[in-house]
Each structure stands twice: as structure tokens, then as C-alpha cells.
Amino acid sequence: MVAWRAMTCGPALPTDPSALSALSALSDAAQVGLWLCVLAGGLAFCVGLRRAGLATTYVRDLLHIGAGVWAFGLRLWHGARAPIAITLAAVLALALVPRVAPRLRALARFRDAVSAGDERFAGLVLYAASFCAFTVLGSLGSFGSFETQPAAAAALLALALGDGVGGLVGRRFGRLRYRVPGAKEKSLEGSVTVALFTALALLAVGGWYGRPFGVGAIVVASLAASAAEAIAPRASDNVLLPAAVFAALSALRLRG
């Protein structure tokens, strides 16, 4: 039992109390306003990058990576309603974009900036759905001694960094190609990057929450993320990767 606990959770580390207290002092209403500004700025930035000539696939990768900042904000909310409402609204809004975009030029620019050719807009909807699902899971509190919020935040940041950076590296530098039946073609370089940046995500979340994950948990979750991304059918990696990370962390902690 001690060994399993050592794998899943290292010693508590202090976080900067002044920074956390300042951020936590914001009301949920103020945080909603702040996140809406971040969202609007991020979307405008994506449109600007595409208009500047950056390829759609790289704009989409940067959007994926940037969205990971949400994982750090989960611990700052005072209640569950506001973050769940934001992510649910994002899912619904993205689902409507393909239908509404032909009537609104601004939405059409955003749609075209992040979806073209091999990059389908439905993948973004699944991406937002994962953020919504793990925001809900992170709001549950705990199952016995297992705290859901750090694991949910780790799953989301693993999706943002692992999938985002892994996809970028795979497309730009991937040479050793392979394909799992039913899945998209992947590269060994991209798969290794997914694992490495998932590990980085777990280290970052563990430090932010003051409850670092153990080495064993980081290794298992990183390999699970890379495997899930490799076997996932088109766009479903946005669901399977964070699910694999959360399941790995949950299984190891509950077993301990």
C-alpha cells in the first residue's frame, strides 16, 4: 500500500500563498469576466495568426496548447456552477459555429482559421466537451482519499500540452510513421512528445496544487496518454487522451 501511495502522490509542496490569495480573492463573477476576456483574446489571436499566413493546423495546435491555462484556474473557483457553465456554454457555442458561421463573418473567420482539410471542426467540439466533463469531475471533490480536482486538471493539461505539442512535433518533424488500424497515421516522434509533455503537465499541476504526483504515476499516465493518442480514431483523441490520464491516476490512487 505504501508503495502504491508513493507512486501516485509525492510529498506536499507549498505554493506561493500571496499569488494564490490574490487570485482566490476574485469573486466567481469577476473570474467569469476575466475568462471571457481571455477567451475572446485567444480567438482573436488565432484569427490574426491565420490571416498572417500561419497554416491552419499550427493555429489549431496553438489553440489547443493555450487552452491548457484553464487547468490552473480550476482551484480558484469558489463554487462549481460558474466553471461548469462556462465550459458547457463553450461546447454549445462551438457546436453552433458551423451553422451560424455562414451568416456571421467573424465566426466564419474563426472557423476557417482552425478547421480546414484534415482538421475538422467537430474535433474542437469534442475538445471543449472534454474540458466540460473534466471540469465537472474536478468539482466533485473526492472519492474517499482520492481528490478529483488535481487529477482532472492534470488530464486537461495533458490534453493541451501532450496532444497540442505532440501533434505539432509529429507533423513538423515526424519521420518514423506508423498507423494503428482505425486510427490516423502517427509518428514515433510525435508519440514520444505526447508522453514527455504529459509528464510535464503532471509535474506542473502537481506543483500548482502542492500535491506532486509520484514518479510511478507520472510514468504510467504519460504512457497511457501516448497510447490513447496513438490508437484514437479521428478527433477522438480529444476525449480518449484525458480519459486515459484520469483513469490511470484514479486507478493507481484508489488501489493505494
N, C-alpha and C positions, 0 to 999 in steps of 0.2 A: 504493500500500500504506500509506504514511504517513497519507494522508487517511482511509482506512478505519479505521485504528487510532485516529486522533483522534476519529472518530465514535463508536467503541464503548467507549473507555476513556480517561478523563482521567487526570491525574497522581495518584499515590498520595497519600492524605491520612492523617495519623496519627490513630488513635483513642485514647481515654483508656486508657492502659495499666493504671492502677490499677483501674478499673472492670472491664476485661476480665480482668485477672489474678484478681480476686476471684471473678468468675463462673466462670472457667475452672477455678478450684481445686476446684469442686464435682465430686465423682465422678459418673459416669453414674447410679449408683443414687440418689444424692441428687437429681439433676436429674429423674429419673423421679418421685420423690416430690413434688418441687416442682410439676412439670407436672400431676400428678394432682390436687393441691390447687387449682391454677389452673383446671383443667377443671371440677372439682366446684363451685367458687365461681361460675364463669361460667354453668353450667347452672342453679344455684340462683337466680342473679341474673335470668336470663331468665324463669324461672317467677314470680319475685317481680314483675317488671315486668308480666307478663301479668295476674297477679291484681290488680295495682294499676290495671288498666284500659287499659294501652297496647295498641294494636292489634297483632295477630299479625304483620302484615307488617313493622312497625317493630321488634318484638322480634327478628325474624329478621335484619333488616338490622344491628342492633347485634351480634348473634351473629356474623355474617359479618365485621364490622369488627374485633371483638375477637379473633377467631381469628388475625388477622394478626400478633400478637405472636410466634407460632411461628416466623416467618421470621427473627427476630432471634436466636432460640436455636439455629439450625442450626450456627453456627460454634463453639458452646461444647461440643458433644459430643466425647468422646474416641474414640468408635467409632461405627459405623453401626448396630449391632444395636438399641440401645435406642430411638433415634428412629424407626426403621422399625417396630419392634414396637409402639410407642405408636400411630402413625398407622394401622397395619394393624388393630390392636385396635379403634380408633375406628370404622373402616369397618365391621367385622363387628358391633360393638355397635349402631351406628345402623341397620344393615340388619335387625337383630332387633327393634328397638323397636316397629314396628307390630304384630308378632305377640305380643310379650310385654306390651305396654302394657295390654291389657285385664285382665291378671291382677295388675299392679302399679300402684297408684295414683300413686306418684311418677313412674314413667315415663309414665303417661297424662297427667299434668300437663305434663311436658316436651313430649311430642308435641303436645298441644293449644296449648302456648304458642308453638310455632314452625311449625305447619302447620295451615292452615285455608283453605278457599276456593281462591283462586288459588295459594296457596303449598303445594306438595306436599312430603311428607316425603322422597320419593325424591331431590329436589334436594339435600337435606342429605347424603345418602349419596354422591352424586356429588361434592359439595364436599369431603367427607372423603377420597374416593378421589383427588382431585387433590392434596390435601395429602400423601397417602401416596406417590403417584407422583413428586412433585417433591422429596420428602424422599429418596427413593431416588436420583433423579438428582443431587441435591446431595451425595450420599455417594460418588459415583463418582470425585470428584477433578477430573480434567481430561481433555480430548481435545487433545493437543498443547499449544498455548498457551492454549486456551480453558478457563477454570475454570468448572466447572458449578455450584458452590455459590452464588456471588453471583447468577448468572442464575436459578437455581431459587428462591432466596429472593425475588428481585425478582418472579418470576412469581406466587408465593404472596401477597406483599404487594399486588401489583397486583390480584389477585382479591379480597382482603379489602377494600382501600380503594376501588379502582375500581368493582367491582361493587356493594359494600355501600353506599357513599356515592352512587354514580350511581343505584342503584335508589331510594334514599330521596329524592333530589332529584327524580328523574323522576316519582315518584308524588305527591309533595307540591307541586311547583312546575311540573311539566311542562305546557306549553300547546301546543307545536308538535308534534303527534303524527304518526307515520309507522309503516308496517309493511312489513317485507321479507317476501316470500312464504315461508311456512313458519315464520316466527318470530313471537314475541309482539309486540304493539304497543309501541313505544318512543316516547320524546320526544327532541327535539333537545337540550333542556336536560340530560336525563339522559346522553345520549351524550357531550356536551361534558364533563360532570362525570367520566365514566369516564376520558376521556383525561387530564384535569387531575390526577386523583388517582392515575392510573397513573404519571404523570410524578413526582408527589410520592413515590410508593412507590420508584421507581428512585433518586431523589435520596437518600432515607433509607437504602436498602440500600447504595448506593454509599458513603455516608459511614460507615456502620457497619462495612463491610468494608475501608474505607480504599482502595478502588479505585473511584472515582466513574465512572459511565457518561458517555460523551461526549454532547454536545448532540444530535448526529445520531441516536445510538442511542435516546435518550430520546424524541425526536420520533417515530421510526419505530415503536418499541414501543408508545407511547401510542396512536398512530393504529391500530395493529394490534389493540390491546385493545378500543378503541371499536368498530371494525368487527366483530370477533368477537362482541362482546356484542350488536350490532345484528342480526346475521344468525343467531344461535343459536336453534335450536328450543327449546321449553320446557325449562328446567332445564339444558340442555346448555352454557349459558354458563359454568357452574362448571367445565367441562372445557376448552372452546374458548378462553376468555379467557386463562388462564395458559399454555396451549399456544401461543397466538399470541405472547405476550410472550417466552416462552422461545425459540421458533423464530426470532423477529426478532433477538433478541440473539445467538443462536447463528450465524445466517446471516451477520450483519454481522461478527462476530468471526472466524469461520472464513474468510470471504472476505478479511479483512485479513491 
